[in-house]
Amino acid sequence: MPGKDCEPSSNAGRGASRGADRLLYALARPLLFRLDGERSHDLSLHALDRASALGLARAPQPLPGRTVRAMGLEFANPVGLAAGLDKNGAFVDALASFGFGFIEVGTVTPRPQPGNPRPRLFRLPKARAVINRFGFNNLGVDALVANVAERRYRGVLGINIGKNFDTPMERAAEDYLACLRKVHPHADYVTVNISSPNTANLRALQAGDALDALLAALMAERNALDARAGRHVPLAVKLAPDLDEAGIDAAADACLRHRVEAVIATNTTLSRQGVEGMPHADEGGGLSGAPLRPRATAVLRRLHAALRGQVTLVGVGGILSGEDAREKRDAGAALVQVYTGLVYRGPALVREAVRALDEP
């Protein structure tokens, strides 16, 4: 089975490895949670990268689990890393040591941009939630391409693309097309992020003529790039959890018309349901983590009905346990992604979700 070499050969070794993961995270978490959220985020990634370079982390291989055929791709297991953790594709090999079946990097924009002013990441531990308003901070598409071109990881890699904050909305498609052309040779699939709440007016691209025009341009360009490269790169669209039922159905119809291969449900939410009155709850930005789960799953379920099994669904939003991962599968997801759950559970969450999705 793919990824079997990442596991120690004996049951005792596997148990020791799992125990070491839990122990290391249990020791590190109190220190990390004393730091500013973004500082903790950066330190964690650099520490993991250093451990990987020194051979102290597992080789970048997926955990053994149920293989999934989706988007025309073979996934060694159905548990992936959501975009946002590694915006510049600089830590792919280190993050692969967690055992993901696929990794998505970005969101990347054509030009570098600093994002919104700090502080812009806030933990809400009581709710097992995070609020962020990063605003697509990244080093630009050329830097990401240079990073992912050097990766050792050979599992499925998704690259998430967006627009620069100062690009007028009427020219948004130009930014997405510029990114698509640059990342196409390096991506196994490309995600079109039109649902972040932290870039002004971006979510307007999810509806009506704007969505039709964007998808028409992207699919035409993707098809031309595929023909020149002699390889097919699927396109995914990432939607918001704050769409109403009519909006969900309209977006689904557009994805069907333009033959988009996947829909990722969902991004973060502007709702504060479930965190009312908590410290930082009134901060601007998108809420992720446990309070997002019910809404994200409801959107996923609605999309599953609207798409009629013709488009791969990726469930993300509020997965903090194996049971949460199964809930996404039961709502129609072929694949799942985690992000905020890693903040609260550490790498043990990945193993737990893979095991849970092995079960009927």
Secondary structure, 3 states (H helix, E strand, C coil): CCCHHHCCCCHHHHHHHHHHHHHHHHHHHHHHHHCCHHHHHHHHHHHHHHHHHCCCCCCCCCCCCCCEEECCEEECCCEEECCCCCCCCCCHHHHHCCCCCEEEEEEECCCCECCCCCCCEEEEHHHCEEEECCCCCECCHHHHHHHHHCCCCCCEEEEEECCCCCCCHHHHHHHHHHHHHHHCCCCCEEEEECCCCCCCCHHHHHCHHHHHHHHHHHHHHHHHHHHHHCCCCCEEEEECCCCCHHHHHHHHHHHHHCCCCEEEECCCECCCCCCCCCCCCCCCCEEEEHHHHHHHHHHHHHHHHHHCCCCEEEEECCCCCHHHHHHHHHCCCCEEEECHHHHHHCCHHHHHHHHHHHCC
